[in-house]
Amino acid sequence: MTLFLSLLIAHLVADFMQPASLVKWTKRSVYGLLVHVLAYTLLSAIVLVGYDLWYVWLGFLAITHFLIDRTKYHLSDRLKGYETHLFLADQTLHVIALGIVLFFLKPGTIALSDTSAFIQMITPYKIYLPYIAGYISLTFAVSILVFETDRTYGLRHGATAPRMIVTFKERAQGMIERTVGLTLLLFNNLFFLFPLAFIASILVLYKRWSTNTGWRRTITIEFTVGWFFTLAIASILRLFIFFS
């Protein structure tokens, strides 16, 4: 689990915490995609170097990441209105690739001394890895999912012009709300305050419901998707706590 979560965090950082300028370059040019894959490969190398045949599995992750992303960008030009589906398929395939590496390395069957220096260093703090993965997923990854869902709806209904990327500023409120909401859910004595984390979105929707329909749709998607994934990730982390 430590290896998988470490690789997953490396993937989340490379895929969702990259600069907006690199995201735009990645979507428009194969050279940008290569730079993105290089960043992903370097982060994964930190986790893998030291395992038996680590370079083989690193190469596997780099090649599959490139092919999956390249295919997604190719299909996105042909399948307008399916941005959410492509996003979910893309992330599912990336996680499957990590699972394949995990399956062949069989980390649970080897001594800690045969792992990478990074895994040896992080093992005493492995209990924090699910939380790191959870918070990154809930803030940055869910922000992109909200954006792609908004684009999907807009393109299908002709309600918005297609856009390439989403900026941090546009998603700051949702990210803060989900972070606070997840934190409240993880505290036994504060979980009932969870709805208060989204009070800003609730009040804005109530007061300005009759305004611009495109804006209203975006806030509604942000709010509903935010609630769902905050509850889902909190449940997963709760299960982790229970079985640890």
Buried (B, 14 or more C-beta within 10 A) or exposed (E): EBBBBBBBBBBBBBBBEBEEEBBEBBBEEEEBBBBBBEBBBEBBBEBBEBBEEBEEBBEBBBEBBBEBBBBBBEBBEEEEBBBBEBBEBBBEBBBEBBEBBBEEBEBEEEEEEEBBEBBBEBEEEBEEBBBBBBBBBBBBBBBBBBBBBBBBBBBEEEEBEEEEBBEEEBBEBBBEBBBBBBBBBBEEEEEEBBEBBBEBBEEBBEEEEEEEEBEBBBBBBBBEBBBEBBBBBBEBBBEBEEEE
